[in-house]
Amino acid sequence: MLDQNAEHAPAVLIVDDEPLIRMAAADTLADAGVTPFEAADGGEALELIEEHPEIALIVTDVEMPGMDGVTLARRAARLRPELGFIVTSARGEAEAPEMPGDGAFLAKPYAPRQLLALIRDKLAL
């Protein structure tokens, strides 16, 4: 468990156009005491980032219709420079210079424990 107190639980935004992947990741986070937010695309994600200052980290797929995950990460970093990023893809690692800040990469398919370990690291938990 990361934090039993929901009021102080870290919040993470999961952005993926695949509903099952997004829901599985959100369930994993909720079970670990992390408050999950979900978005199906970059536009929805940016709205959530603006509406929810408690979101501290974004986990986003690279390949999505409309706005890819790296573009989303760049735009979100301009809105909220303190945000952390984890970029996921089944097609290989995104180049580090493309990601803002100290963004991390997680290859799909990933195990729930891999996602949680990376989130703990990014949130310094």
C-alpha atoms as an extended CHARMM CRD file, in Angstrom:
* protein
*
       125  EXT
         1         1  MET       CA              0.0000000000        0.0000000000        0.0000000000  PROA      1               0.0000000000
         2         2  LEU       CA              1.1770000000        3.5010000000       -0.7430000000  PROA      2               0.0000000000
         3         3  ASP       CA             -1.1420000000        5.5260000000        1.4940000000  PROA      3               0.0000000000
         4         4  GLN       CA             -4.2600000000        4.4730000000        3.3770000000  PROA      4               0.0000000000
         5         5  ASN       CA             -5.4830000000        8.0550000000        3.8710000000  PROA      5               0.0000000000
         6         6  ALA       CA             -7.4090000000        8.9160000000        0.6790000000  PROA      6               0.0000000000
         7         7  GLU       CA             -7.2870000000       12.6240000000        1.5190000000  PROA      7               0.0000000000
         8         8  HSD       CA             -3.4890000000       12.5270000000        1.2540000000  PROA      8               0.0000000000
         9         9  ALA       CA             -3.2170000000        9.8060000000       -1.3870000000  PROA      9               0.0000000000
        10        10  PRO       CA             -1.0750000000       10.6940000000       -4.3820000000  PROA      10              0.0000000000
        11        11  ALA       CA             -3.0630000000       11.2390000000       -7.5990000000  PROA      11              0.0000000000
        12        12  VAL       CA             -2.0110000000        9.8070000000      -10.9620000000  PROA      12              0.0000000000
        13        13  LEU       CA             -3.5920000000       10.3790000000      -14.3710000000  PROA      13              0.0000000000
        14        14  ILE       CA             -3.6990000000        7.3350000000      -16.6740000000  PROA      14              0.0000000000
        15        15  VAL       CA             -4.0310000000        8.2930000000      -20.3540000000  PROA      15              0.0000000000
        16        16  ASP       CA             -4.6270000000        5.4940000000      -22.8430000000  PROA      16              0.0000000000
        17        17  ASP       CA             -7.0370000000        5.0920000000      -25.7400000000  PROA      17              0.0000000000
        18        18  GLU       CA             -7.4630000000        1.3960000000      -24.8820000000  PROA      18              0.0000000000
        19        19  PRO       CA            -10.2070000000        1.2460000000      -22.2170000000  PROA      19              0.0000000000
        20        20  LEU       CA             -9.1610000000       -2.1300000000      -20.7700000000  PROA      20              0.0000000000
        21        21  ILE       CA             -5.5330000000       -1.0670000000      -20.3110000000  PROA      21              0.0000000000
        22        22  ARG       CA             -6.6310000000        2.2340000000      -18.7730000000  PROA      22              0.0000000000
        23        23  MET       CA             -9.1050000000        0.5770000000      -16.3900000000  PROA      23              0.0000000000
        24        24  ALA       CA             -6.6320000000       -2.1450000000      -15.3490000000  PROA      24              0.0000000000
        25        25  ALA       CA             -3.9730000000        0.4570000000      -14.5520000000  PROA      25              0.0000000000
        26        26  ALA       CA             -6.4910000000        2.5850000000      -12.6130000000  PROA      26              0.0000000000
        27        27  ASP       CA             -7.6350000000       -0.4670000000      -10.6160000000  PROA      27              0.0000000000
        28        28  THR       CA             -4.0160000000       -1.3580000000       -9.8110000000  PROA      28              0.0000000000
        29        29  LEU       CA             -3.3750000000        2.1660000000       -8.5570000000  PROA      29              0.0000000000
        30        30  ALA       CA             -6.5690000000        2.3190000000       -6.5110000000  PROA      30              0.0000000000
        31        31  ASP       CA             -5.7270000000       -1.0280000000       -4.8690000000  PROA      31              0.0000000000
        32        32  ALA       CA             -2.3180000000        0.4230000000       -3.9110000000  PROA      32              0.0000000000
        33        33  GLY       CA             -3.8020000000        3.5400000000       -2.3260000000  PROA      33              0.0000000000
        34        34  VAL       CA             -3.1840000000        5.8990000000       -5.2490000000  PROA      34              0.0000000000
        35        35  THR       CA             -6.0480000000        8.0950000000       -6.4720000000  PROA      35              0.0000000000
        36        36  PRO       CA             -6.4340000000        7.3240000000      -10.1940000000  PROA      36              0.0000000000
        37        37  PHE       CA             -7.8180000000        9.6620000000      -12.8300000000  PROA      37              0.0000000000
        38        38  GLU       CA             -8.4910000000        8.3800000000      -16.3460000000  PROA      38              0.0000000000
        39        39  ALA       CA             -8.4520000000        9.9910000000      -19.7790000000  PROA      39              0.0000000000
        40        40  ALA       CA             -8.9650000000        8.4090000000      -23.1950000000  PROA      40              0.0000000000
        41        41  ASP       CA             -6.9940000000       11.0450000000      -25.1290000000  PROA      41              0.0000000000
        42        42  GLY       CA             -4.6870000000       14.0230000000      -24.8220000000  PROA      42              0.0000000000
        43        43  GLY       CA             -7.4160000000       16.6620000000      -24.8810000000  PROA      43              0.0000000000
        44        44  GLU       CA             -9.3200000000       15.0310000000      -22.0370000000  PROA      44              0.0000000000
        45        45  ALA       CA             -6.0550000000       14.6420000000      -20.1250000000  PROA      45              0.0000000000
        46        46  LEU       CA             -5.1880000000       18.3420000000      -20.4200000000  PROA      46              0.0000000000
        47        47  GLU       CA             -8.6470000000       19.2700000000      -19.1060000000  PROA      47              0.0000000000
        48        48  LEU       CA             -8.1870000000       16.9840000000      -16.0900000000  PROA      48              0.0000000000
        49        49  ILE       CA             -4.7240000000       18.4180000000      -15.4130000000  PROA      49              0.0000000000
        50        50  GLU       CA             -6.1660000000       21.9270000000      -15.3240000000  PROA      50              0.0000000000
        51        51  GLU       CA             -9.1420000000       20.8980000000      -13.1490000000  PROA      51              0.0000000000
        52        52  HSD       CA             -7.2500000000       18.7120000000      -10.6560000000  PROA      52              0.0000000000
        53        53  PRO       CA             -4.1190000000       20.2440000000       -9.1260000000  PROA      53              0.0000000000
        54        54  GLU       CA             -3.7440000000       17.1190000000       -6.9630000000  PROA      54              0.0000000000
        55        55  ILE       CA             -2.5780000000       15.1390000000      -10.0220000000  PROA      55              0.0000000000
        56        56  ALA       CA              1.1630000000       14.7240000000       -9.5230000000  PROA      56              0.0000000000
        57        57  LEU       CA              2.0330000000       12.2180000000      -12.2420000000  PROA      57              0.0000000000
        58        58  ILE       CA              0.8500000000       11.2640000000      -15.7260000000  PROA      58              0.0000000000
        59        59  VAL       CA              1.1400000000        7.7600000000      -17.1600000000  PROA      59              0.0000000000
        60        60  THR       CA              0.4680000000        8.0500000000      -20.8940000000  PROA      60              0.0000000000
        61        61  ASP       CA              0.5680000000        5.7940000000      -23.9120000000  PROA      61              0.0000000000
        62        62  VAL       CA              2.6790000000        7.1130000000      -26.8010000000  PROA      62              0.0000000000
        63        63  GLU       CA              0.3900000000        6.1540000000      -29.6660000000  PROA      63              0.0000000000
        64        64  MET       CA             -3.0750000000        7.6690000000      -29.3790000000  PROA      64              0.0000000000
        65        65  PRO       CA             -5.3680000000        9.2760000000      -31.9400000000  PROA      65              0.0000000000
        66        66  GLY       CA             -5.1810000000       13.0500000000      -32.1150000000  PROA      66              0.0000000000
        67        67  MET       CA             -2.3350000000       13.8420000000      -29.7270000000  PROA      67              0.0000000000
        68        68  ASP       CA              0.4830000000       11.4000000000      -29.0420000000  PROA      68              0.0000000000
        69        69  GLY       CA              1.6990000000       10.8430000000      -25.4870000000  PROA      69              0.0000000000
        70        70  VAL       CA              4.9930000000       12.7030000000      -25.9020000000  PROA      70              0.0000000000
        71        71  THR       CA              3.1630000000       15.8050000000      -27.1910000000  PROA      71              0.0000000000
        72        72  LEU       CA              0.7450000000       15.4820000000      -24.2800000000  PROA      72              0.0000000000
        73        73  ALA       CA              3.6660000000       15.2980000000      -21.8380000000  PROA      73              0.0000000000
        74        74  ARG       CA              5.2420000000       18.4260000000      -23.3430000000  PROA      74              0.0000000000
        75        75  ARG       CA              1.9780000000       20.4080000000      -23.2020000000  PROA      75              0.0000000000
        76        76  ALA       CA              1.2210000000       19.2330000000      -19.6710000000  PROA      76              0.0000000000
        77        77  ALA       CA              4.7390000000       20.1970000000      -18.5590000000  PROA      77              0.0000000000
        78        78  ARG       CA              4.1600000000       23.7240000000      -19.8550000000  PROA      78              0.0000000000
        79        79  LEU       CA              0.9180000000       23.9210000000      -17.8380000000  PROA      79              0.0000000000
        80        80  ARG       CA              2.3320000000       22.2660000000      -14.7260000000  PROA      80              0.0000000000
        81        81  PRO       CA              6.1520000000       22.0280000000      -14.6930000000  PROA      81              0.0000000000
        82        82  GLU       CA              6.1290000000       20.0110000000      -11.4580000000  PROA      82              0.0000000000
        83        83  LEU       CA              4.3120000000       17.0480000000      -13.0460000000  PROA      83              0.0000000000
        84        84  GLY       CA              6.0730000000       13.7070000000      -13.3690000000  PROA      84              0.0000000000
        85        85  PHE       CA              5.7100000000       11.5490000000      -16.4880000000  PROA      85              0.0000000000
        86        86  ILE       CA              5.7820000000        7.8840000000      -17.3870000000  PROA      86              0.0000000000
        87        87  VAL       CA              5.4120000000        7.1720000000      -21.0980000000  PROA      87              0.0000000000
        88        88  THR       CA              4.3340000000        3.6910000000      -22.2050000000  PROA      88              0.0000000000
        89        89  SER       CA              4.4440000000        1.9870000000      -25.5820000000  PROA      89              0.0000000000
        90        90  ALA       CA              4.3620000000       -1.4470000000      -27.1350000000  PROA      90              0.0000000000
        91        91  ARG       CA              6.5370000000       -0.2160000000      -30.0150000000  PROA      91              0.0000000000
        92        92  GLY       CA              9.8370000000        0.5080000000      -28.2950000000  PROA      92              0.0000000000
        93        93  GLU       CA             11.3590000000        3.1140000000      -26.0560000000  PROA      93              0.0000000000
        94        94  ALA       CA             10.7180000000        6.7850000000      -26.7010000000  PROA      94              0.0000000000
        95        95  GLU       CA             13.9420000000        8.7230000000      -26.9530000000  PROA      95              0.0000000000
        96        96  ALA       CA             14.8050000000       10.4530000000      -23.6790000000  PROA      96              0.0000000000
        97        97  PRO       CA             15.2570000000       13.9150000000      -25.2870000000  PROA      97              0.0000000000
        98        98  GLU       CA             11.6250000000       13.7750000000      -26.4700000000  PROA      98              0.0000000000
        99        99  MET       CA             10.2500000000       13.5680000000      -22.9320000000  PROA      99              0.0000000000
       100       100  PRO       CA             10.0420000000       16.5750000000      -20.6690000000  PROA      100             0.0000000000
       101       101  GLY       CA             12.0220000000       16.6460000000      -17.4540000000  PROA      101             0.0000000000
       102       102  ASP       CA             12.9760000000       13.2870000000      -16.0510000000  PROA      102             0.0000000000
       103       103  GLY       CA             10.2140000000       11.3470000000      -17.7630000000  PROA      103             0.0000000000
       104       104  ALA       CA             10.4930000000        7.5730000000      -17.6450000000  PROA      104             0.0000000000
       105       105  PHE       CA              9.6000000000        4.8870000000      -20.1740000000  PROA      105             0.0000000000
       106       106  LEU       CA              7.6850000000        1.6770000000      -19.4500000000  PROA      106             0.0000000000
       107       107  ALA       CA              7.3500000000       -0.9550000000      -22.2030000000  PROA      107             0.0000000000
       108       108  LYS       CA              3.9670000000       -2.5750000000      -22.7840000000  PROA      108             0.0000000000
       109       109  PRO       CA              2.8240000000       -5.0490000000      -21.7650000000  PROA      109             0.0000000000
       110       110  TYR       CA              3.8700000000       -4.2540000000      -18.2220000000  PROA      110             0.0000000000
       111       111  ALA       CA              3.1200000000       -6.0560000000      -14.9790000000  PROA      111             0.0000000000
       112       112  PRO       CA              1.1870000000       -4.1300000000      -12.3040000000  PROA      112             0.0000000000
       113       113  ARG       CA              4.2120000000       -4.3740000000       -9.9700000000  PROA      113             0.0000000000
       114       114  GLN       CA              6.4010000000       -2.6940000000      -12.6330000000  PROA      114             0.0000000000
       115       115  LEU       CA              3.9590000000        0.1910000000      -12.9270000000  PROA      115             0.0000000000
       116       116  LEU       CA              3.7000000000        0.5920000000       -9.1520000000  PROA      116             0.0000000000
       117       117  ALA       CA              7.4860000000        0.4800000000       -8.6850000000  PROA      117             0.0000000000
       118       118  LEU       CA              7.9810000000        3.2160000000      -11.2710000000  PROA      118             0.0000000000
       119       119  ILE       CA              5.1840000000        5.3380000000       -9.7800000000  PROA      119             0.0000000000
       120       120  ARG       CA              6.7040000000        4.9690000000       -6.2980000000  PROA      120             0.0000000000
       121       121  ASP       CA             10.0390000000        6.0910000000       -7.7180000000  PROA      121             0.0000000000
       122       122  LYS       CA              8.5740000000        9.0840000000       -9.5740000000  PROA      122             0.0000000000
       123       123  LEU       CA              6.5290000000       10.2230000000       -6.5960000000  PROA      123             0.0000000000
       124       124  ALA       CA              9.4330000000        9.5200000000       -4.2280000000  PROA      124             0.0000000000
       125       125  LEU       CA              7.2580000000        7.2580000000       -2.0570000000  PROA      125             0.0000000000
